[in-house]
Amino acid sequence: MQIISHFSSLSSLPLPRLALSTALSFRRRPSKFPFYPSNHFEIPRLPLLACNLSSGRSQQQAPMDSPTPQAAASVDSVTHDFQNQSLASDGGDEKICKNESNGVSNTQRVRLKLEDLNWDNSFTRELPGDPRTDTIPREVLHACYTKVSPSAEVENPQLVAWSESVAEFLDLDPKELPYAQCYGGHQFGMWAGQLGDGRAITLGEVLNSKSERWELQLKGAGKTPYSRFADGLAVLRSSIREFLCSEAMHNLGIPTTRALCLVTTGKFVTRDMFYEHHFPHIENMSRSESLSFNTGNEEVLDLTSNKYAAWAVEVAERTASLVARWQGVGFTHGVLNTDNMSILGLTIDYGPFGFLDAFDPSYTPNTTDLPGRRYCFANQPDIGLWNIAQFTRTLVAAKLIDDKESNYAMERYGTKFMDDYQAIMTKKLGLPKYIKQLISKLLNNMAIDKVDYTNFFRLLSNIKADPNIPEEQLLNPLKAVLLDIGQERKEAWISWVKIYIEEEMRVPRSLEVLRMGSMSYLEALKLQEKLVADRKIHKIPDTLVSLQHPPTYTLGKRRTDHNLLIPETELKGIGAELHYTQRGGDITYHGPHQAILYPIIALRDMGLGARKYVEKLESTMIDLASLYGVKACPGNKCETGVWVGDRKIGAIGVRISYGITSHGLAFNIDPDLSYFKHIVPCGIANKDVTSLRRETDLALPTEEVVQDQLISCFARQFGYSDLVWKDATSVLSESGETE
């Protein structure tokens, strides 16, 4: 769960707290900044059920190449006091679900009703509360929360959105102590005083079946003492934005809160569509004002003697890693006040956020930030450090750490940010090491020509590491994002692409090839599962399994049993087996005299999406067929695989989990085609199946040679220059499965 408290809000609190929040709705400004309405319109507003998450088990921040970073939480120390408590709050802004989990398997899971969840409210158990329970706006002293009850009137509730994956890790099937948190913080560089949960009401903390701790909240459920004379409701339009963005961020591997569902109340209210804020302190800020800290040379401190110092460093490093990931995907938070930052390193308070389209380092989606652009994209790393400084200074004031430990935490922020950011940018370029000059020149070019940040990196993967490409063709893969640029700018980009190709050519791309011979389907499935698990944690490199199966029919996830034309009871009589799998595609056949490849590769490392991956698998088989004078091609719409005329010669069925592939392709060298008569191959009726033997006039070499040729075609299509070969004996020996 998330501990929410401002980096700097300890003046009236017994313990340091870090404000971390995430909101799925309209962001309210502090009441001391008046609205100047000029137009009004009606917006439906809703209470939002939110889940603030954080695991109660001990975890470590995921490495930069991990698909889903996780927040750490330990026991019996300040980690228990703070990191195991994910207290949703937001400086008048609200929070939504916090996520620390990669999800849980659907198998053997018990779904519970809300009242039956395993509630464990450590926040209210360990920290002092407000003796009053009314929601009258007021200053709350010497308390970390106020007990409140949802008060929003719901006339015509309608479910707008529901996240099944969130419900799953909560064990929730579609004892409460509702409360709103009290905290203060800095806004736009100035102390804003008491803020607190103005639209968020925490239902409590839940321990799920995996002992992960999550905080559940309602957002937009009515007034709290921190609503500052507002009504505590949330508008629909911005709530939907937050719901969608938090899920997008989670699936991009960026730590974030998450939302379970959105429900409209059926009520319409008046809201200011156009308004002006007047922040004198912003106008007085210099745009060149430095947000960096000169803390001297970094030296390693002994953090074992002071758990608060170790905690401060952990918070600083998590924050640095989070901001680095934001910069990597072009995410601009828009309002990085201290109360909108999380000590767990989560993205919270989705208010006026935005993603870079045209690359503009000064971009800010927050119109109230336009005068000084304090929270623009380029400033986010410095603002993260500034917020950490307020946090550590609070700990110094509370005599929990000293100045040296505070400075060390800030030093660690800088080191961690640069390490993670450089790793991210290096990975986006597909290079083995960080090359400052190359990346700096790229970002400078993108800023000058306002190049689309996201689409550029997608298109960059289409540039081939070939020094013989004519100069006039070098920019062809980037034409969609390099629009309306003059000759001078074209020359600048050509110069950069040439250097990039030179660096890319130096990258030895290694592929481990496992020659497994003939292997039962279940054994191969088990091997793939192990390889996928190892590839996800980078225990092994990209791997290609080459094998054959005894006669086997397999069905994909769609379970189209009607395409099996023979009763299952008769399969044994023809010497065949039937297996159900989690791959895509329909029913197919595997058997002797087929060349089968199961790639276990990381698509994200190659900048490939699922469609492009399948196209390359098709091209692999097409290249092999061409070696024997057979003109093969991809199928027409809805006709998967590779065809020779209207006859299918190669099938594809893949699975992709967290960017790691499994299953793959089967190319017919000379199989017994009679087995295909017992199925509707790949669900495509009235089409024949063929083989390389039938289609070529050339004499075929041994099947081992053809399989190796297929592997070479695969390596060429996917850009592998270094193949490491292993046979079945060594593979099984390494996995401890030798007979």
C-alpha positions, 0 to 999 in steps of 0.5 A: 500500500502506499504511504501518502504524505508530503515530502515536507509535511511533518509540522503537525505529524509525529512521524515523517510522511511522504505525500503520494497520491494518484487521482482519477478525477478533476484536480482541485487547487487549494482554496486560497487560490481563488477561481475566476469563473468566466463560463460554466457547463455541467459535468457528470461526477462520480465516486470512484472505487480506488485501490491503493496498493503496495505489497506487504511482503518484502520486495526489491525495486525491479531492475531497469530491464524488468517489465514491471517494477515493484515497490519494496516493503519489509517488516519490523522497522520503519519499513513496517511503519511506512512502506507497508502502509500505502496511505492514499492521499493527495494534496487536495487531490485524490488517489486511486489504486496503487499497484505493486503486483505483476498479477496472479494466475486465474487458477485456484483463486477464491473470489471474495465479497468486499466485507470478506476481504482480509482487512488489516488497517495498520495506518489507523492502528499505528497512527493518531486519529482526529477525535472529531468525525464531522466533515466541516472544513477545518484545520486538523492538528496532531492527527494523521487521519479523520474518520469519515463516511461516504456521503455522495448521493447516488441517484442513478449509478452506472458502471463505466469501467471495470478492471478485472486484473485489479479485482483478481489480485485483490481476490475481490468478487464483483469490516470497513474503517473509512477515513481521510488522511491529513497532510500538508505539502509544498505546491509550486515551491511554496508551503501550502499548509494543510491539504489532506484527502479532499475527495478520497476516502480510504476504506482500509488496507487489505492483505490478499492471498499472496500476503500483498498489502493494498489500500482501497479507496473511494474517490469522489464519494463525498466531503471530508474535513479536507475538502476546503468547502468543495463537495468532495466529488470527482468529474467524469471526464478526468476520472476516465483519463486517469483510469486509462492512463494508470492502466497504460502506465502499469502495462508500460512497466512503470510503478503506479496506482491503479483503479478497480472501477468507475461508477457514475452517480447520475448527478450533474453539477456546475463546474468552471470550464474556463478559469484563471488562477493567480499565483504571484509566487510563480511570476516571481520565479526565475525560469533559470532558477537552479533546482540542483544541489551541490552536496559535494563528492558522494561518499558511501555512508554506513546505513545499518546504524540508522534505519531512517537514513536507510529509508531516506536513501530507499525513497530517494532511489525509488523516486529517481527510478520512477522519474527516469522511467517517466522520461523514457516514455515521454510522460509529463506529470504536470503537477509535481507538488510534494504531496503528489509524490510517493515514497513507494516510488509510484505514479500518483495523482493523475491530474493535468498529465500528458505524454510528449507528442512532438518532442519539446523539453519545455512541454507542460500539460498544466496550463497553470504552470505555463508562466514558469514551466516549473513542472515541464518535461525537462524539469522533472528530474530536478523537481524530483530532487527538490522534493526529496530535499524537502522530504529529507530536510523534514527528517533532519528537523525531526532529528531522525537523520543528520545533514550528512545523511540527508545530503547522501540521500540526494546524492543517491537520487542523482546517481540512481536517476542517471544510471536508470535513465542511461539504461533506458535510453540505451535500450530504446536505441538497441545499443549495448552501452550508453553513448552520450554524444549519440543520444544528446545529438538525437534529442537535440535533433528531435527538439529542433524538428519537433519529432514525435517522441513515441513514434520515432523510436518505433520507426527507428527499429526499421533501420537496418544495420547495413553500411551499404544503404544509399544515403538518399534512402537512409531516412526512408524508415523515418519519413513518417516523423521527419515531415517538412524538413529542409535540406540542412536538417535532412543532412543533420539527420543523415549524419546521425543515422550513419553514426547510429548504424556504425554503433549498431553494427558493433553490437553482437546479437547472440542467439542460443540454439537448442537442437532437441531432436524428437521430443514429446509435446508435453516435454517441449511445453515444459521446456518452453515454460522454463525457458520463458521464466528464465528469459523474463529474469534475464537468466538466459539470452534469446533462445531458439528451440529446434525440434520435431514431435511425434504425431500431435494435434494441438488446439489454441486458446480459442478451443475450436474442438469442432475443427478436430474431425476425428473422435478423440477416442480414435486418436490413439488408433492413428498414433496421435495425441491431442493437447490444449495450449495457451498459444494463439491460432486454431488447431494444427498438426505437428509430426515427424519430418516437420521443421519446428522452431520455438523462439524464446525471445524478448520482443521489447529488446528488439523493438518488435510488436506482435504483428511485426514478429509474426511477419518475420516468422512468415518471412523466415519460412518464405526465405527457406522455401526460396532456397529450393525455388519455391515461391511462398507468400503470406496468406490472404486476410484471415489466412494465417501462415505461409502458402504456395498458391492456395496450399499451406506449407507453414503454420504459425501459432505464438504466445507472448507473455510480458514481451517474451515469446513461446511456441512458434512455427512449423514448416512442412519438409515431408510430413505424412499429409494424411494426418491433416485430413483429420482436422480443419488446419488452422480453422481454414476450410477447403484449403490443401496442405503441402510440403517442401518435398511436393513443391520443389523439383530439387533434391532435398538434403537431410532434414537436419540440413533443412532445419539448420537452413531454417534456423539461419533464415530465422537468425537473418530475419531477426538480426542475430549475428552470433549463434551458440549451438547446444544439443539435447544432452547438454540442455537436459543436463543443465536443467537437471532433467537427464534420465 
